[in-house]
Amino acid sequence: MNGHRLGVITNGDLNQQKLKLERMGVLDYFEVVVASGDVGFSKPDTRMFEIACEMTGTHWCEMIYVGDDLATDIVPCEALYDELEL
């Protein structure tokens, strides 16, 4: 994958989300799957993104996140950015 690492952050059940990815034949492409049902809170809680960072040993500033919902995907990323000391 050209040195890129992939992960999923989802407001769902971990096993169900992994099964979906497996059925699509893409599960092996994802290094981590962070699911709200597994961690006890959901997006837009920024802890979802922080857990993904911890699991990969990557700072969130080095990540690219693609989402489809303004409230649950973009707002928490903006909140993390706002916390950044420039």
PyMOL Python script that loads the backbone (N, CA, C, O; Angstrom):
from pymol import cmd

cmd.read_pdbstr("""\
ATOM      1  N   MET A   1       0.827  -1.197   0.000  1.00  0.00           N
ATOM      2  CA  MET A   1       0.000   0.000   0.000  1.00  0.00           C
ATOM      3  C   MET A   1       0.868   1.256   0.000  1.00  0.00           C
ATOM      4  O   MET A   1       0.466   2.269   0.573  1.00  0.00           O
ATOM      5  N   ASN A   2       2.007   1.221  -0.605  1.00  0.00           N
ATOM      6  CA  ASN A   2       2.876   2.396  -0.716  1.00  0.00           C
ATOM      7  C   ASN A   2       3.276   2.961   0.641  1.00  0.00           C
ATOM      8  O   ASN A   2       3.455   4.172   0.774  1.00  0.00           O
ATOM      9  N   GLY A   3       3.417   2.112   1.642  1.00  0.00           N
ATOM     10  CA  GLY A   3       3.836   2.564   2.956  1.00  0.00           C
ATOM     11  C   GLY A   3       2.737   3.175   3.795  1.00  0.00           C
ATOM     12  O   GLY A   3       2.993   3.610   4.918  1.00  0.00           O
ATOM     13  N   HIS A   4       1.521   3.222   3.284  1.00  0.00           N
ATOM     14  CA  HIS A   4       0.411   3.765   4.050  1.00  0.00           C
ATOM     15  C   HIS A   4      -0.194   2.678   4.927  1.00  0.00           C
ATOM     16  O   HIS A   4      -0.304   1.518   4.530  1.00  0.00           O
ATOM     17  N   ARG A   5      -0.581   3.089   6.129  1.00  0.00           N
ATOM     18  CA  ARG A   5      -1.222   2.174   7.059  1.00  0.00           C
ATOM     19  C   ARG A   5      -2.689   2.576   7.167  1.00  0.00           C
ATOM     20  O   ARG A   5      -3.002   3.765   7.214  1.00  0.00           O
ATOM     21  N   LEU A   6      -3.585   1.601   7.208  1.00  0.00           N
ATOM     22  CA  LEU A   6      -5.006   1.889   7.230  1.00  0.00           C
ATOM     23  C   LEU A   6      -5.661   1.376   8.499  1.00  0.00           C
ATOM     24  O   LEU A   6      -5.252   0.365   9.069  1.00  0.00           O
ATOM     25  N   GLY A   7      -6.687   2.096   8.926  1.00  0.00           N
ATOM     26  CA  GLY A   7      -7.479   1.692  10.070  1.00  0.00           C
ATOM     27  C   GLY A   7      -8.910   2.142   9.889  1.00  0.00           C
ATOM     28  O   GLY A   7      -9.227   2.916   8.986  1.00  0.00           O
ATOM     29  N   VAL A   8      -9.771   1.646  10.765  1.00  0.00           N
ATOM     30  CA  VAL A   8     -11.185   1.998  10.743  1.00  0.00           C
ATOM     31  C   VAL A   8     -11.569   2.469  12.133  1.00  0.00           C
ATOM     32  O   VAL A   8     -11.183   1.867  13.135  1.00  0.00           O
ATOM     33  N   ILE A   9     -12.337   3.558  12.184  1.00  0.00           N
ATOM     34  CA  ILE A   9     -12.936   4.041  13.425  1.00  0.00           C
ATOM     35  C   ILE A   9     -14.440   4.032  13.184  1.00  0.00           C
ATOM     36  O   ILE A   9     -14.931   4.718  12.288  1.00  0.00           O
ATOM     37  N   THR A  10     -15.173   3.258  13.981  1.00  0.00           N
ATOM     38  CA  THR A  10     -16.589   3.058  13.706  1.00  0.00           C
ATOM     39  C   THR A  10     -17.449   3.080  14.963  1.00  0.00           C
ATOM     40  O   THR A  10     -17.027   2.629  16.028  1.00  0.00           O
ATOM     41  N   ASN A  11     -18.649   3.605  14.824  1.00  0.00           N
ATOM     42  CA  ASN A  11     -19.637   3.537  15.900  1.00  0.00           C
ATOM     43  C   ASN A  11     -20.454   2.268  15.712  1.00  0.00           C
ATOM     44  O   ASN A  11     -21.610   2.313  15.293  1.00  0.00           O
ATOM     45  N   GLY A  12     -19.851   1.166  16.019  1.00  0.00           N
ATOM     46  CA  GLY A  12     -20.528  -0.118  15.847  1.00  0.00           C
ATOM     47  C   GLY A  12     -19.868  -1.188  16.689  1.00  0.00           C
ATOM     48  O   GLY A  12     -18.959  -0.927  17.476  1.00  0.00           O
ATOM     49  N   ASP A  13     -20.352  -2.390  16.499  1.00  0.00           N
ATOM     50  CA  ASP A  13     -19.819  -3.562  17.182  1.00  0.00           C
ATOM     51  C   ASP A  13     -18.565  -4.050  16.467  1.00  0.00           C
ATOM     52  O   ASP A  13     -18.564  -4.184  15.243  1.00  0.00           O
ATOM     53  N   LEU A  14     -17.506  -4.314  17.212  1.00  0.00           N
ATOM     54  CA  LEU A  14     -16.229  -4.708  16.628  1.00  0.00           C
ATOM     55  C   LEU A  14     -16.352  -5.947  15.747  1.00  0.00           C
ATOM     56  O   LEU A  14     -15.889  -5.940  14.606  1.00  0.00           O
ATOM     57  N   ASN A  15     -16.967  -7.003  16.257  1.00  0.00           N
ATOM     58  CA  ASN A  15     -17.069  -8.240  15.477  1.00  0.00           C
ATOM     59  C   ASN A  15     -17.901  -8.044  14.218  1.00  0.00           C
ATOM     60  O   ASN A  15     -17.556  -8.563  13.156  1.00  0.00           O
ATOM     61  N   GLN A  16     -18.991  -7.301  14.333  1.00  0.00           N
ATOM     62  CA  GLN A  16     -19.845  -7.046  13.174  1.00  0.00           C
ATOM     63  C   GLN A  16     -19.092  -6.251  12.104  1.00  0.00           C
ATOM     64  O   GLN A  16     -19.198  -6.554  10.915  1.00  0.00           O
ATOM     65  N   GLN A  17     -18.338  -5.239  12.522  1.00  0.00           N
ATOM     66  CA  GLN A  17     -17.593  -4.420  11.568  1.00  0.00           C
ATOM     67  C   GLN A  17     -16.480  -5.229  10.895  1.00  0.00           C
ATOM     68  O   GLN A  17     -16.253  -5.100   9.692  1.00  0.00           O
ATOM     69  N   LYS A  18     -15.792  -6.058  11.676  1.00  0.00           N
ATOM     70  CA  LYS A  18     -14.747  -6.902  11.088  1.00  0.00           C
ATOM     71  C   LYS A  18     -15.340  -7.907  10.114  1.00  0.00           C
ATOM     72  O   LYS A  18     -14.737  -8.199   9.082  1.00  0.00           O
ATOM     73  N   LEU A  19     -16.508  -8.436  10.430  1.00  0.00           N
ATOM     74  CA  LEU A  19     -17.176  -9.384   9.539  1.00  0.00           C
ATOM     75  C   LEU A  19     -17.534  -8.699   8.216  1.00  0.00           C
ATOM     76  O   LEU A  19     -17.370  -9.288   7.147  1.00  0.00           O
ATOM     77  N   LYS A  20     -18.018  -7.465   8.287  1.00  0.00           N
ATOM     78  CA  LYS A  20     -18.327  -6.717   7.060  1.00  0.00           C
ATOM     79  C   LYS A  20     -17.074  -6.545   6.202  1.00  0.00           C
ATOM     80  O   LYS A  20     -17.099  -6.774   4.993  1.00  0.00           O
ATOM     81  N   LEU A  21     -15.988  -6.142   6.843  1.00  0.00           N
ATOM     82  CA  LEU A  21     -14.732  -5.948   6.112  1.00  0.00           C
ATOM     83  C   LEU A  21     -14.229  -7.264   5.519  1.00  0.00           C
ATOM     84  O   LEU A  21     -13.717  -7.294   4.400  1.00  0.00           O
ATOM     85  N   GLU A  22     -14.381  -8.352   6.282  1.00  0.00           N
ATOM     86  CA  GLU A  22     -13.954  -9.664   5.802  1.00  0.00           C
ATOM     87  C   GLU A  22     -14.782 -10.094   4.592  1.00  0.00           C
ATOM     88  O   GLU A  22     -14.242 -10.613   3.615  1.00  0.00           O
ATOM     89  N   ARG A  23     -16.094  -9.875   4.661  1.00  0.00           N
ATOM     90  CA  ARG A  23     -16.974 -10.246   3.544  1.00  0.00           C
ATOM     91  C   ARG A  23     -16.630  -9.460   2.278  1.00  0.00           C
ATOM     92  O   ARG A  23     -16.789  -9.964   1.166  1.00  0.00           O
ATOM     93  N   MET A  24     -16.165  -8.240   2.450  1.00  0.00           N
ATOM     94  CA  MET A  24     -15.767  -7.424   1.296  1.00  0.00           C
ATOM     95  C   MET A  24     -14.369  -7.783   0.806  1.00  0.00           C
ATOM     96  O   MET A  24     -13.937  -7.322  -0.250  1.00  0.00           O
ATOM     97  N   GLY A  25     -13.661  -8.614   1.581  1.00  0.00           N
ATOM     98  CA  GLY A  25     -12.317  -9.028   1.196  1.00  0.00           C
ATOM     99  C   GLY A  25     -11.252  -7.983   1.449  1.00  0.00           C
ATOM    100  O   GLY A  25     -10.208  -7.990   0.797  1.00  0.00           O
ATOM    101  N   VAL A  26     -11.505  -7.074   2.398  1.00  0.00           N
ATOM    102  CA  VAL A  26     -10.543  -6.001   2.649  1.00  0.00           C
ATOM    103  C   VAL A  26     -10.026  -5.960   4.087  1.00  0.00           C
ATOM    104  O   VAL A  26      -9.213  -5.094   4.411  1.00  0.00           O
ATOM    105  N   LEU A  27     -10.459  -6.846   4.939  1.00  0.00           N
ATOM    106  CA  LEU A  27     -10.070  -6.810   6.347  1.00  0.00           C
ATOM    107  C   LEU A  27      -8.555  -6.785   6.533  1.00  0.00           C
ATOM    108  O   LEU A  27      -8.049  -6.059   7.390  1.00  0.00           O
ATOM    109  N   ASP A  28      -7.845  -7.553   5.756  1.00  0.00           N
ATOM    110  CA  ASP A  28      -6.393  -7.654   5.919  1.00  0.00           C
ATOM    111  C   ASP A  28      -5.660  -6.350   5.588  1.00  0.00           C
ATOM    112  O   ASP A  28      -4.484  -6.206   5.924  1.00  0.00           O
ATOM    113  N   TYR A  29      -6.324  -5.417   4.946  1.00  0.00           N
ATOM    114  CA  TYR A  29      -5.700  -4.129   4.630  1.00  0.00           C
ATOM    115  C   TYR A  29      -5.663  -3.193   5.832  1.00  0.00           C
ATOM    116  O   TYR A  29      -4.903  -2.224   5.840  1.00  0.00           O
ATOM    117  N   PHE A  30      -6.484  -3.477   6.855  1.00  0.00           N
ATOM    118  CA  PHE A  30      -6.622  -2.574   7.992  1.00  0.00           C
ATOM    119  C   PHE A  30      -5.833  -3.071   9.197  1.00  0.00           C
ATOM    120  O   PHE A  30      -6.031  -4.183   9.685  1.00  0.00           O
ATOM    121  N   GLU A  31      -4.937  -2.213   9.657  1.00  0.00           N
ATOM    122  CA  GLU A  31      -4.093  -2.533  10.802  1.00  0.00           C
ATOM    123  C   GLU A  31      -4.896  -2.543  12.099  1.00  0.00           C
ATOM    124  O   GLU A  31      -4.681  -3.397  12.959  1.00  0.00           O
ATOM    125  N   VAL A  32      -5.815  -1.598  12.238  1.00  0.00           N
ATOM    126  CA  VAL A  32      -6.633  -1.505  13.444  1.00  0.00           C
ATOM    127  C   VAL A  32      -8.083  -1.232  13.068  1.00  0.00           C
ATOM    128  O   VAL A  32      -8.379  -0.612  12.047  1.00  0.00           O
ATOM    129  N   VAL A  33      -8.974  -1.713  13.925  1.00  0.00           N
ATOM    130  CA  VAL A  33     -10.386  -1.360  13.846  1.00  0.00           C
ATOM    131  C   VAL A  33     -10.792  -0.938  15.251  1.00  0.00           C
ATOM    132  O   VAL A  33     -10.795  -1.747  16.179  1.00  0.00           O
ATOM    133  N   VAL A  34     -11.134   0.334  15.398  1.00  0.00           N
ATOM    134  CA  VAL A  34     -11.576   0.865  16.684  1.00  0.00           C
ATOM    135  C   VAL A  34     -13.091   0.983  16.613  1.00  0.00           C
ATOM    136  O   VAL A  34     -13.623   1.757  15.817  1.00  0.00           O
ATOM    137  N   ALA A  35     -13.782   0.215  17.447  1.00  0.00           N
ATOM    138  CA  ALA A  35     -15.240   0.187  17.417  1.00  0.00           C
ATOM    139  C   ALA A  35     -15.806   0.646  18.755  1.00  0.00           C
ATOM    140  O   ALA A  35     -15.324   0.254  19.818  1.00  0.00           O
ATOM    141  N   SER A  36     -16.831   1.478  18.683  1.00  0.00           N
ATOM    142  CA  SER A  36     -17.430   2.021  19.902  1.00  0.00           C
ATOM    143  C   SER A  36     -17.924   0.920  20.827  1.00  0.00           C
ATOM    144  O   SER A  36     -17.813   1.042  22.047  1.00  0.00           O
ATOM    145  N   GLY A  37     -18.468  -0.153  20.264  1.00  0.00           N
ATOM    146  CA  GLY A  37     -18.948  -1.250  21.086  1.00  0.00           C
ATOM    147  C   GLY A  37     -17.847  -1.927  21.878  1.00  0.00           C
ATOM    148  O   GLY A  37     -18.116  -2.582  22.885  1.00  0.00           O
ATOM    149  N   ASP A  38     -16.622  -1.776  21.438  1.00  0.00           N
ATOM    150  CA  ASP A  38     -15.481  -2.401  22.101  1.00  0.00           C
ATOM    151  C   ASP A  38     -14.836  -1.488  23.142  1.00  0.00           C
ATOM    152  O   ASP A  38     -14.315  -1.965  24.150  1.00  0.00           O
ATOM    153  N   VAL A  39     -14.870  -0.175  22.900  1.00  0.00           N
ATOM    154  CA  VAL A  39     -14.153   0.754  23.781  1.00  0.00           C
ATOM    155  C   VAL A  39     -15.058   1.484  24.770  1.00  0.00           C
ATOM    156  O   VAL A  39     -14.557   2.098  25.713  1.00  0.00           O
ATOM    157  N   GLY A  40     -16.381   1.433  24.580  1.00  0.00           N
ATOM    158  CA  GLY A  40     -17.294   1.991  25.565  1.00  0.00           C
ATOM    159  C   GLY A  40     -17.731   3.430  25.336  1.00  0.00           C
ATOM    160  O   GLY A  40     -18.435   3.988  26.177  1.00  0.00           O
ATOM    161  N   PHE A  41     -17.346   4.036  24.249  1.00  0.00           N
ATOM    162  CA  PHE A  41     -17.829   5.370  23.877  1.00  0.00           C
ATOM    163  C   PHE A  41     -17.777   5.467  22.364  1.00  0.00           C
ATOM    164  O   PHE A  41     -17.175   4.618  21.706  1.00  0.00           O
ATOM    165  N   SER A  42     -18.395   6.484  21.813  1.00  0.00           N
ATOM    166  CA  SER A  42     -18.495   6.553  20.356  1.00  0.00           C
ATOM    167  C   SER A  42     -18.164   7.939  19.833  1.00  0.00           C
ATOM    168  O   SER A  42     -18.099   8.909  20.589  1.00  0.00           O
ATOM    169  N   LYS A  43     -17.955   8.013  18.519  1.00  0.00           N
ATOM    170  CA  LYS A  43     -17.748   9.296  17.870  1.00  0.00           C
ATOM    171  C   LYS A  43     -19.013  10.121  18.084  1.00  0.00           C
ATOM    172  O   LYS A  43     -20.111   9.575  17.975  1.00  0.00           O
ATOM    173  N   PRO A  44     -18.906  11.368  18.374  1.00  0.00           N
ATOM    174  CA  PRO A  44     -17.780  12.272  18.146  1.00  0.00           C
ATOM    175  C   PRO A  44     -16.796  12.393  19.311  1.00  0.00           C
ATOM    176  O   PRO A  44     -16.002  13.333  19.334  1.00  0.00           O
ATOM    177  N   ASP A  45     -16.823  11.491  20.258  1.00  0.00           N
ATOM    178  CA  ASP A  45     -15.866  11.530  21.360  1.00  0.00           C
ATOM    179  C   ASP A  45     -14.452  11.399  20.791  1.00  0.00           C
ATOM    180  O   ASP A  45     -14.137  10.413  20.125  1.00  0.00           O
ATOM    181  N   THR A  46     -13.614  12.380  21.052  1.00  0.00           N
ATOM    182  CA  THR A  46     -12.256  12.389  20.486  1.00  0.00           C
ATOM    183  C   THR A  46     -11.406  11.221  20.975  1.00  0.00           C
ATOM    184  O   THR A  46     -10.376  10.910  20.377  1.00  0.00           O
ATOM    185  N   ARG A  47     -11.827  10.580  22.050  1.00  0.00           N
ATOM    186  CA  ARG A  47     -11.063   9.418  22.533  1.00  0.00           C
ATOM    187  C   ARG A  47     -11.017   8.298  21.498  1.00  0.00           C
ATOM    188  O   ARG A  47     -10.074   7.506  21.488  1.00  0.00           O
ATOM    189  N   MET A  48     -12.013   8.224  20.638  1.00  0.00           N
ATOM    190  CA  MET A  48     -12.001   7.216  19.570  1.00  0.00           C
ATOM    191  C   MET A  48     -10.759   7.398  18.689  1.00  0.00           C
ATOM    192  O   MET A  48     -10.096   6.429  18.319  1.00  0.00           O
ATOM    193  N   PHE A  49     -10.466   8.647  18.367  1.00  0.00           N
ATOM    194  CA  PHE A  49      -9.327   8.962  17.511  1.00  0.00           C
ATOM    195  C   PHE A  49      -8.012   8.792  18.277  1.00  0.00           C
ATOM    196  O   PHE A  49      -7.010   8.345  17.719  1.00  0.00           O
ATOM    197  N   GLU A  50      -8.030   9.155  19.560  1.00  0.00           N
ATOM    198  CA  GLU A  50      -6.835   8.995  20.391  1.00  0.00           C
ATOM    199  C   GLU A  50      -6.473   7.520  20.553  1.00  0.00           C
ATOM    200  O   GLU A  50      -5.292   7.174  20.569  1.00  0.00           O
ATOM    201  N   ILE A  51      -7.468   6.654  20.673  1.00  0.00           N
ATOM    202  CA  ILE A  51      -7.209   5.216  20.782  1.00  0.00           C
ATOM    203  C   ILE A  51      -6.563   4.697  19.499  1.00  0.00           C
ATOM    204  O   ILE A  51      -5.634   3.891  19.549  1.00  0.00           O
ATOM    205  N   ALA A  52      -7.054   5.156  18.362  1.00  0.00           N
ATOM    206  CA  ALA A  52      -6.451   4.737  17.087  1.00  0.00           C
ATOM    207  C   ALA A  52      -4.988   5.158  17.035  1.00  0.00           C
ATOM    208  O   ALA A  52      -4.139   4.412  16.545  1.00  0.00           O
ATOM    209  N   CYS A  53      -4.696   6.350  17.538  1.00  0.00           N
ATOM    210  CA  CYS A  53      -3.313   6.821  17.580  1.00  0.00           C
ATOM    211  C   CYS A  53      -2.463   5.937  18.485  1.00  0.00           C
ATOM    212  O   CYS A  53      -1.354   5.548  18.119  1.00  0.00           O
ATOM    213  N   GLU A  54      -2.988   5.623  19.667  1.00  0.00           N
ATOM    214  CA  GLU A  54      -2.257   4.771  20.609  1.00  0.00           C
ATOM    215  C   GLU A  54      -1.999   3.390  20.009  1.00  0.00           C
ATOM    216  O   GLU A  54      -0.906   2.839  20.141  1.00  0.00           O
ATOM    217  N   MET A  55      -3.008   2.843  19.356  1.00  0.00           N
ATOM    218  CA  MET A  55      -2.887   1.491  18.795  1.00  0.00           C
ATOM    219  C   MET A  55      -1.850   1.428  17.684  1.00  0.00           C
ATOM    220  O   MET A  55      -1.237   0.383  17.468  1.00  0.00           O
ATOM    221  N   THR A  56      -1.649   2.529  16.982  1.00  0.00           N
ATOM    222  CA  THR A  56      -0.701   2.539  15.869  1.00  0.00           C
ATOM    223  C   THR A  56       0.614   3.223  16.208  1.00  0.00           C
ATOM    224  O   THR A  56       1.557   3.189  15.417  1.00  0.00           O
ATOM    225  N   GLY A  57       0.681   3.849  17.388  1.00  0.00           N
ATOM    226  CA  GLY A  57       1.887   4.576  17.753  1.00  0.00           C
ATOM    227  C   GLY A  57       2.114   5.786  16.865  1.00  0.00           C
ATOM    228  O   GLY A  57       3.253   6.157  16.579  1.00  0.00           O
ATOM    229  N   THR A  58       1.020   6.395  16.432  1.00  0.00           N
ATOM    230  CA  THR A  58       1.083   7.525  15.511  1.00  0.00           C
ATOM    231  C   THR A  58       0.391   8.727  16.126  1.00  0.00           C
ATOM    232  O   THR A  58      -0.667   8.584  16.738  1.00  0.00           O
ATOM    233  N   HIS A  59       0.971   9.911  15.972  1.00  0.00           N
ATOM    234  CA  HIS A  59       0.316  11.131  16.438  1.00  0.00           C
ATOM    235  C   HIS A  59      -0.798  11.475  15.465  1.00  0.00           C
ATOM    236  O   HIS A  59      -0.655  11.271  14.260  1.00  0.00           O
ATOM    237  N   TRP A  60      -1.912  11.997  15.981  1.00  0.00           N
ATOM    238  CA  TRP A  60      -3.054  12.270  15.114  1.00  0.00           C
ATOM    239  C   TRP A  60      -2.740  13.282  14.014  1.00  0.00           C
ATOM    240  O   TRP A  60      -3.416  13.297  12.985  1.00  0.00           O
ATOM    241  N   CYS A  61      -1.738  14.120  14.211  1.00  0.00           N
ATOM    242  CA  CYS A  61      -1.352  15.082  13.167  1.00  0.00           C
ATOM    243  C   CYS A  61      -0.774  14.386  11.936  1.00  0.00           C
ATOM    244  O   CYS A  61      -0.700  14.980  10.861  1.00  0.00           O
ATOM    245  N   GLU A  62      -0.372  13.145  12.093  1.00  0.00           N
ATOM    246  CA  GLU A  62       0.208  12.386  10.988  1.00  0.00           C
ATOM    247  C   GLU A  62      -0.833  11.531  10.266  1.00  0.00           C
ATOM    248  O   GLU A  62      -0.505  10.816   9.319  1.00  0.00           O
ATOM    249  N   MET A  63      -2.078  11.606  10.712  1.00  0.00           N
ATOM    250  CA  MET A  63      -3.127  10.757  10.149  1.00  0.00           C
ATOM    251  C   MET A  63      -4.032  11.542   9.211  1.00  0.00           C
ATOM    252  O   MET A  63      -4.211  12.752   9.352  1.00  0.00           O
ATOM    253  N   ILE A  64      -4.589  10.829   8.265  1.00  0.00           N
ATOM    254  CA  ILE A  64      -5.623  11.367   7.392  1.00  0.00           C
ATOM    255  C   ILE A  64      -6.880  10.575   7.707  1.00  0.00           C
ATOM    256  O   ILE A  64      -6.875   9.345   7.685  1.00  0.00           O
ATOM    257  N   TYR A  65      -7.942  11.284   7.997  1.00  0.00           N
ATOM    258  CA  TYR A  65      -9.194  10.630   8.355  1.00  0.00           C
ATOM    259  C   TYR A  65     -10.253  10.982   7.318  1.00  0.00           C
ATOM    260  O   TYR A  65     -10.425  12.150   6.969  1.00  0.00           O
ATOM    261  N   VAL A  66     -10.953   9.982   6.836  1.00  0.00           N
ATOM    262  CA  VAL A  66     -12.025  10.180   5.875  1.00  0.00           C
ATOM    263  C   VAL A  66     -13.320   9.769   6.545  1.00  0.00           C
ATOM    264  O   VAL A  66     -13.438   8.651   7.045  1.00  0.00           O
ATOM    265  N   GLY A  67     -14.285  10.664   6.557  1.00  0.00           N
ATOM    266  CA  GLY A  67     -15.565  10.367   7.169  1.00  0.00           C
ATOM    267  C   GLY A  67     -16.705  10.808   6.283  1.00  0.00           C
ATOM    268  O   GLY A  67     -16.501  11.491   5.279  1.00  0.00           O
ATOM    269  N   ASP A  68     -17.917  10.408   6.664  1.00  0.00           N
ATOM    270  CA  ASP A  68     -19.078  10.756   5.856  1.00  0.00           C
ATOM    271  C   ASP A  68     -20.142  11.527   6.624  1.00  0.00           C
ATOM    272  O   ASP A  68     -21.237  11.757   6.111  1.00  0.00           O
ATOM    273  N   ASP A  69     -19.824  11.928   7.850  1.00  0.00           N
ATOM    274  CA  ASP A  69     -20.804  12.646   8.653  1.00  0.00           C
ATOM    275  C   ASP A  69     -20.125  13.815   9.356  1.00  0.00           C
ATOM    276  O   ASP A  69     -19.143  13.632  10.076  1.00  0.00           O
ATOM    277  N   LEU A  70     -20.649  15.004   9.146  1.00  0.00           N
ATOM    278  CA  LEU A  70     -20.045  16.208   9.718  1.00  0.00           C
ATOM    279  C   LEU A  70     -19.969  16.128  11.239  1.00  0.00           C
ATOM    280  O   LEU A  70     -18.917  16.395  11.821  1.00  0.00           O
ATOM    281  N   ALA A  71     -21.068  15.765  11.885  1.00  0.00           N
ATOM    282  CA  ALA A  71     -21.127  15.784  13.349  1.00  0.00           C
ATOM    283  C   ALA A  71     -20.242  14.730  13.995  1.00  0.00           C
ATOM    284  O   ALA A  71     -19.584  15.012  14.996  1.00  0.00           O
ATOM    285  N   THR A  72     -20.211  13.523  13.444  1.00  0.00           N
ATOM    286  CA  THR A  72     -19.465  12.449  14.108  1.00  0.00           C
ATOM    287  C   THR A  72     -18.060  12.253  13.578  1.00  0.00           C
ATOM    288  O   THR A  72     -17.233  11.633  14.248  1.00  0.00           O
ATOM    289  N   ASP A  73     -17.768  12.762  12.397  1.00  0.00           N
ATOM    290  CA  ASP A  73     -16.457  12.532  11.808  1.00  0.00           C
ATOM    291  C   ASP A  73     -15.588  13.788  11.743  1.00  0.00           C
ATOM    292  O   ASP A  73     -14.402  13.734  12.068  1.00  0.00           O
ATOM    293  N   ILE A  74     -16.150  14.890  11.337  1.00  0.00           N
ATOM    294  CA  ILE A  74     -15.363  16.105  11.125  1.00  0.00           C
ATOM    295  C   ILE A  74     -15.226  16.923  12.406  1.00  0.00           C
ATOM    296  O   ILE A  74     -14.135  17.401  12.716  1.00  0.00           O
ATOM    297  N   VAL A  75     -16.308  17.090  13.150  1.00  0.00           N
ATOM    298  CA  VAL A  75     -16.278  17.900  14.373  1.00  0.00           C
ATOM    299  C   VAL A  75     -15.219  17.412  15.369  1.00  0.00           C
ATOM    300  O   VAL A  75     -14.477  18.238  15.899  1.00  0.00           O
ATOM    301  N   PRO A  76     -15.120  16.105  15.645  1.00  0.00           N
ATOM    302  CA  PRO A  76     -14.083  15.683  16.594  1.00  0.00           C
ATOM    303  C   PRO A  76     -12.666  15.932  16.071  1.00  0.00           C
ATOM    304  O   PRO A  76     -11.763  16.238  16.849  1.00  0.00           O
ATOM    305  N   CYS A  77     -12.475  15.803  14.779  1.00  0.00           N
ATOM    306  CA  CYS A  77     -11.148  16.087  14.220  1.00  0.00           C
ATOM    307  C   CYS A  77     -10.810  17.568  14.369  1.00  0.00           C
ATOM    308  O   CYS A  77      -9.669  17.922  14.668  1.00  0.00           O
ATOM    309  N   GLU A  78     -11.799  18.426  14.162  1.00  0.00           N
ATOM    310  CA  GLU A  78     -11.589  19.862  14.364  1.00  0.00           C
ATOM    311  C   GLU A  78     -11.281  20.152  15.834  1.00  0.00           C
ATOM    312  O   GLU A  78     -10.451  21.011  16.134  1.00  0.00           O
ATOM    313  N   ALA A  79     -11.939  19.446  16.747  1.00  0.00           N
ATOM    314  CA  ALA A  79     -11.686  19.644  18.178  1.00  0.00           C
ATOM    315  C   ALA A  79     -10.247  19.282  18.522  1.00  0.00           C
ATOM    316  O   ALA A  79      -9.601  19.993  19.293  1.00  0.00           O
ATOM    317  N   LEU A  80      -9.739  18.198  17.969  1.00  0.00           N
ATOM    318  CA  LEU A  80      -8.353  17.819  18.198  1.00  0.00           C
ATOM    319  C   LEU A  80      -7.412  18.883  17.638  1.00  0.00           C
ATOM    320  O   LEU A  80      -6.419  19.242  18.270  1.00  0.00           O
ATOM    321  N   TYR A  81      -7.729  19.373  16.468  1.00  0.00           N
ATOM    322  CA  TYR A  81      -6.911  20.415  15.845  1.00  0.00           C
ATOM    323  C   TYR A  81      -6.894  21.683  16.698  1.00  0.00           C
ATOM    324  O   TYR A  81      -5.855  22.324  16.855  1.00  0.00           O
ATOM    325  N   ASP A  82      -8.062  22.036  17.248  1.00  0.00           N
ATOM    326  CA  ASP A  82      -8.156  23.228  18.095  1.00  0.00           C
ATOM    327  C   ASP A  82      -7.307  23.106  19.356  1.00  0.00           C
ATOM    328  O   ASP A  82      -6.837  24.108  19.895  1.00  0.00           O
ATOM    329  N   GLU A  83      -7.110  21.863  19.827  1.00  0.00           N
ATOM    330  CA  GLU A  83      -6.297  21.631  21.025  1.00  0.00           C
ATOM    331  C   GLU A  83      -4.800  21.759  20.744  1.00  0.00           C
ATOM    332  O   GLU A  83      -3.995  21.926  21.660  1.00  0.00           O
ATOM    333  N   LEU A  84      -4.449  21.679  19.480  1.00  0.00           N
ATOM    334  CA  LEU A  84      -3.041  21.744  19.081  1.00  0.00           C
ATOM    335  C   LEU A  84      -2.481  23.124  19.365  1.00  0.00           C
ATOM    336  O   LEU A  84      -3.070  24.135  18.983  1.00  0.00           O
ATOM    337  N   GLU A  85      -1.346  23.159  20.035  1.00  0.00           N
ATOM    338  CA  GLU A  85      -0.674  24.427  20.309  1.00  0.00           C
ATOM    339  C   GLU A  85       0.207  24.768  19.120  1.00  0.00           C
ATOM    340  O   GLU A  85       1.197  24.092  18.840  1.00  0.00           O
ATOM    341  N   LEU A  86      -0.177  25.831  18.429  1.00  0.00           N
ATOM    342  CA  LEU A  86       0.596  26.243  17.257  1.00  0.00           C
ATOM    343  C   LEU A  86       1.631  27.266  17.629  1.00  0.00           C
ATOM    344  O   LEU A  86       2.378  27.730  16.767  1.00  0.00           O
TER     345      LEU A  86
END
""", "prot")
cmd.dss("prot")
cmd.show_as("cartoon", "prot")
cmd.util.cbc("prot")
cmd.orient("prot")
